[in-house]
Amino acid sequence: MNRRDEPTADEEFELVARRAGLTVPEEWRAGTVASYAELMALTALLRTPGRPVEQEPSSVYRIAMEDDDV
């Protein structure tokens, strides 16, 4: 842990990977940890308290299926 008692991205990734039983090759580790940190930052933006439901990602996009037989 660092001095703030918060895990670094590397420490947090190590914990998550260990829990999931993942082994990341050393040559991939730096890129994997960087991607993990960016993903965690993105997921924090997806669920923002106070955001109206109509602005949630699942409500922003709509897939319409068209069927000529209907």
N, C-alpha and C positions, 0 to 999 in steps of 0.2 A: 504494500500500500504506500501511497505517497504521504507527504506531510499533512495534507488536508483530510486524511482518512477516507478519501474517495479513491476508488480504483482507477488506474489509468486505462486507456483503451486496450492496451496490451494485456493488462492483468484481467480485465473484464472478459476479453475475448478468450483468454486462456481458461477461465472458469466455465464459460459457456461451451467452449469446445470440449472440455473434459467431461462436462455433464452429458453432452450429446455423443460422447465416444468418438469424436473426430480427431484425426491425426493430420495436421497440416505440414507438408514438407517445408523444411527451413527456407528454401529458396522462394516459396510462396508466402511466407509468413508476413513480411512487411506489407505487401499489397493486400493481403487478406485482412490484416488488422486495420489498415486504412479504410478499406471498403466497409468493414464492420462499423467503424466509428461514424462514417458518413451515413450508413443505413440507420443507425440509432438516432442520429440527428434528424434525419428525414421522418422517422416514425413519430418523433416528438411533435413534429409539425402537423401530422395527419390527424391527431386527436387533441385538438386545442380546446380546453374548457371554455365554454361560452360561445363557441362557434355555432351559428344556426344550423339545424339539421340539413336544410337545403344546400348548404355549402360543403357538406361532407363529401368525400370523393365518390362514395357509392351513389350519391344523388346527383352528382354533376354530369355523369355519363349515362346514357341510355342506349341500349342495344335494341334496335327494332328488327324483328324478323319479318320478312315478307315472303308470302307463299302464294303463288299464282293459283293454287287449287282452292284457296279459301275465299 
